Amino acid sequence: MNKWLLFFICLGVVAIMFFCPSSDGEDKSPGVGTIPAKQLQLQQPIADEPKSIMVELITGLSKPPFIIQEQNSGLQLDIIKAAFLTQRITPQFIHMPLGRNISGFQRWNVDGIITVPHNFKSEGAYISQPYITYQNVAVSLASLGLSLKVIEDLTGKNIVAFQNAKKYLGNRYGDAIAYSLNYREVALQLEQIEMMYTGKTEVIILDINIFKYFLHNHRSGKYLQPVDVHYIFKERFYSAGFKSQEIRDKFDLGITEIKENGTYQRILDNYLE
């Protein structure tokens, strides 16, 4: 009998120790639904990351490869988007004729304008570092054997130039073309290229990247004729203008970053190589 009594007493003590909470108030049993404190910390909501902000920028109408309006892309627009992406900013582009860009920037409730001369000055405008280069050139078929080393060599030639070339290319150009045998300016720059390849003009005046973009997309037939590219004009460096110094500074940081990481060159190659 004593043995059975001792057995039940021991069994009762064990039961009390198992089911009663520990003296420090913590339940150390692996009960159902128990989550360790460390795991609880990991499951706490993570603070929201800063949201992207949007800026509205005035730009010109389609001028491939710089601006391709119907696709909301182009060499220049892609550079701007990539630069702002590094700063969590999303640009939205408002297209209008180039001649109205600056007045639209000054009068409208917009954040910036994408193409202004690097030395542009206007009250309340913060101008970025130059981020895009325009290089006008003269192009002729190699079979003509033309030697164009300076602007004055255009005198007496048949020339088709881009619209308002006389306005943008200066007095020396204006004096030279005054004695051209046949001079025209056209709005559609693809028309210039077609006229050169079909022998309807001797020389065309246009931006080198517009010409490269055309060749990038036309690699057969008459467009395989060799050409001479005459670099008789100076490069022109263009910036963007903003109404906020903070946005301008972020844009400059973005341009620097995409140049350093190779994105800028990849965008150029995508359109021109």
C-alpha positions as a printed Julia matrix, in Angstrom:
273×3 Matrix{Float64}:
  0.0    0.0      0.0
  2.82   2.44     0.92
  4.4    1.97    -2.5
  1.12   2.77    -4.31
  0.57   5.83    -2.11
  4.05   7.12    -2.85
  3.48   6.55    -6.57
  0.27   8.65    -6.66
  1.87  11.43    -4.58
  4.79  11.68    -7.06
  2.39  11.64   -10.01
  0.44  14.52    -8.51
  3.57  16.61    -7.93
  4.65  16.12   -11.56
  1.2   17.13   -12.8
  1.24  20.32   -10.7
  4.71  21.3    -12.0
  3.72  20.68   -15.65
  0.43  22.59   -15.71
  1.22  25.53   -13.4
  2.94  28.71   -14.88
  6.53  29.4    -13.98
  7.28  31.79   -11.14
  8.59  34.61   -13.41
  5.23  34.86   -15.24
  6.55  33.59   -18.63
  5.0   30.61   -20.37
  8.0   28.64   -21.58
  5.98  25.79   -23.06
  5.79  25.48   -26.83
  2.01  25.93   -26.8
 -0.04  26.13   -29.98
 -0.03  29.67   -31.53
  3.02  30.87   -29.6
  5.37  33.1    -31.67
  8.84  33.97   -30.4
  9.42  37.7    -29.71
 12.14  37.94   -32.36
  9.77  36.59   -35.03
  7.12  39.07   -33.92
  9.57  41.92   -34.57
 10.26  40.66   -38.07
  6.56  40.64   -38.89
  6.01  44.3    -37.95
  4.9   46.47   -40.97
  7.79  48.02   -42.88
  7.63  51.79   -43.23
  6.51  52.91   -46.68
  9.31  53.92   -49.05
  9.21  57.5    -50.42
  6.74  57.74   -53.27
  7.72  58.92   -56.73
  6.7   62.47   -57.58
  5.63  63.73   -61.01
  6.92  66.76   -62.9
  5.44  68.3    -66.06
  7.93  69.35   -68.71
  7.41  71.26   -71.95
  8.97  69.72   -75.03
  8.79  70.16   -78.79
  6.9   68.14   -81.35
  8.27  64.95   -82.92
 11.83  65.22   -84.17
 13.3   61.7    -84.37
 15.52  60.51   -82.85
 15.4   63.24   -80.18
 11.62  63.26   -79.69
  9.19  60.58   -80.92
  5.89  62.0    -79.72
  3.56  59.13   -80.59
  5.68  56.7    -78.56
  6.48  59.12   -75.72
 10.11  58.26   -76.3
 13.18  59.34   -78.21
 16.82  59.85   -77.44
 16.25  63.06   -75.48
 13.11  61.96   -73.64
 14.68  58.63   -72.66
 17.72  60.4    -71.2
 15.45  62.65   -69.12
 13.34  59.71   -67.91
 16.44  57.7    -66.96
 17.99  60.63   -65.08
 14.83  61.32   -63.09
 14.28  57.62   -62.39
 17.42  57.65   -60.23
 15.75  60.34   -58.1
 12.29  58.72   -57.92
 10.77  61.41   -60.15
  8.43  60.68   -63.07
  8.38  63.22   -65.92
  5.28  63.91   -67.97
  5.85  65.64   -71.31
  3.69  68.38   -72.81
  4.35  68.71   -76.55
  4.08  71.99   -78.41
  5.82  73.71   -81.35
  9.41  74.64   -80.56
  8.75  78.34   -81.07
  6.23  78.31   -78.19
  8.32  76.3    -75.71
  9.86  79.18   -73.79
  6.67  81.27   -73.6
  4.78  78.17   -72.45
  7.37  77.54   -69.73
  7.09  81.14   -68.51
  3.28  81.38   -68.57
  1.99  77.92   -67.78
  1.89  76.09   -64.47
  4.55  73.58   -65.47
  7.74  72.42   -63.78
 10.25  72.74   -66.6
 11.31  72.86   -70.22
 13.61  70.25   -71.75
 15.54  72.22   -74.39
 17.14  75.6    -73.75
 20.62  76.93   -74.62
 23.08  76.16   -71.83
 23.52  79.91   -71.21
 19.78  80.65   -71.19
 18.64  83.15   -68.56
 15.11  83.87   -67.38
 13.73  85.13   -64.09
 12.79  82.21   -61.86
 14.45  79.62   -64.1
 17.1   77.22   -62.81
 19.19  75.87   -65.68
 20.7   72.38   -65.58
 24.11  71.3    -66.72
 24.21  70.66   -70.49
 22.9   67.15   -71.09
 22.37  66.95   -74.87
 24.4   68.07   -77.88
 23.09  69.12   -81.28
 25.57  69.02   -84.16
 24.46  70.43   -87.49
 26.42  69.21   -90.49
 26.41  69.43   -94.26
 26.02  66.08   -96.06
 26.62  65.28   -99.73
 26.95  62.16  -101.85
 30.57  61.06  -102.03
 30.22  60.65  -105.8
 30.01  64.46  -106.12
 33.45  64.91  -104.6
 32.53  68.15  -102.81
 35.07  69.74  -100.49
 33.33  71.71   -97.75
 35.75  72.81   -95.05
 34.16  76.08   -93.92
 30.68  77.58   -94.09
 31.69  79.85   -96.97
 32.26  76.78   -99.16
 28.48  76.42   -99.4
 28.38  79.4   -101.77
 27.04  78.45  -105.18
 25.74  75.01  -104.13
 22.25  73.55  -104.38
 21.15  73.25  -100.74
 18.15  71.91   -98.84
 18.24  72.84   -95.13
 16.01  72.31   -92.12
 13.26  74.83   -91.4
 14.54  78.15   -89.97
 18.17  77.2    -90.62
 18.96  80.8    -91.55
 17.7   81.9    -88.13
 19.73  79.36   -86.15
 22.99  79.07   -88.09
 24.13  82.67   -87.97
 25.27  85.46   -90.27
 28.1   83.57   -91.95
 25.65  80.94   -93.08
 23.19  83.56   -94.25
 25.87  85.28   -96.34
 26.99  81.98   -97.9
 23.56  80.8    -98.97
 22.7   84.22  -100.4
 24.7   83.17  -103.47
 23.47  79.56  -103.63
 22.1   78.42  -106.97
 19.05  76.84  -105.36
 18.26  77.08  -101.65
 15.27  75.62   -99.82
 14.22  75.0    -96.24
 11.8   72.16   -95.46
  9.88  71.19   -92.34
 10.21  67.43   -92.86
 13.86  66.55   -92.54
 13.33  63.1    -94.04
 12.43  64.95   -97.24
 15.9   66.5    -97.28
 17.56  63.09   -97.08
 15.38  61.68   -99.83
 16.24  64.62  -102.12
 19.98  64.09  -101.6
 19.88  60.35  -102.33
 17.8   60.89  -105.46
 20.13  63.61  -106.79
 17.62  66.46  -106.46
 20.04  68.54  -104.4
 23.78  68.6   -103.79
 23.94  69.37  -100.08
 21.6   68.93   -97.13
 21.95  70.7    -93.77
 20.68  68.83   -90.72
 21.66  67.43   -87.35
 24.1   64.51   -87.55
 22.01  62.4    -85.16
 18.89  62.86   -87.28
 20.88  61.61   -90.25
 22.36  58.68   -88.29
 18.9   57.7    -87.05
 17.61  57.65   -90.63
 20.47  55.38   -91.74
 19.87  53.2    -88.68
 16.4   52.46   -90.08
 17.22  52.45   -93.82
 20.01  50.05   -94.78
 19.24  49.01   -98.31
 18.91  50.21  -101.9
 19.87  53.79  -102.72
 20.59  54.5    -99.06
 23.76  52.4    -99.3
 25.4   55.1   -101.43
 28.48  56.48   -99.63
 28.23  60.04   -98.33
 30.58  62.74   -97.09
 29.73  64.43   -93.8
 31.15  67.96   -93.5
 31.53  69.3    -89.95
 31.47  73.01   -90.77
 29.22  74.08   -87.87
 29.95  74.22   -84.15
 28.34  71.9    -81.65
 25.47  73.37   -79.66
 25.01  72.36   -76.03
 21.52  72.33   -74.54
 20.2   72.17   -71.0
 16.84  71.82   -69.28
 15.22  74.61   -67.3
 13.2   74.22   -64.09
 11.17  76.45   -61.78
 12.51  74.62   -58.72
 16.16  74.62   -57.75
 15.63  71.31   -55.93
 14.27  69.61   -59.06
 17.12  71.07   -61.13
 19.68  69.72   -58.68
 18.08  66.26   -58.7
 18.11  66.25   -62.5
 21.82  67.14   -62.55
 22.54  64.34   -60.07
 20.59  61.91   -62.25
 22.44  62.92   -65.43
 25.78  62.43   -63.68
 24.7   59.01   -62.39
 23.48  57.65   -65.76
 26.66  58.85   -67.46
 28.78  57.08   -64.86
 26.84  53.79   -64.94
 26.68  53.6    -68.74
 22.92  54.14   -69.16
 23.41  57.41   -71.06
 25.63  55.77   -73.71
 23.29  52.79   -74.04
 20.43  55.14   -74.85
 22.51  56.85   -77.56
 23.54  53.5    -79.02
 19.93  52.27   -79.06
 18.96  55.02   -81.5
 22.12  55.62   -83.49
 24.17  52.43   -83.82
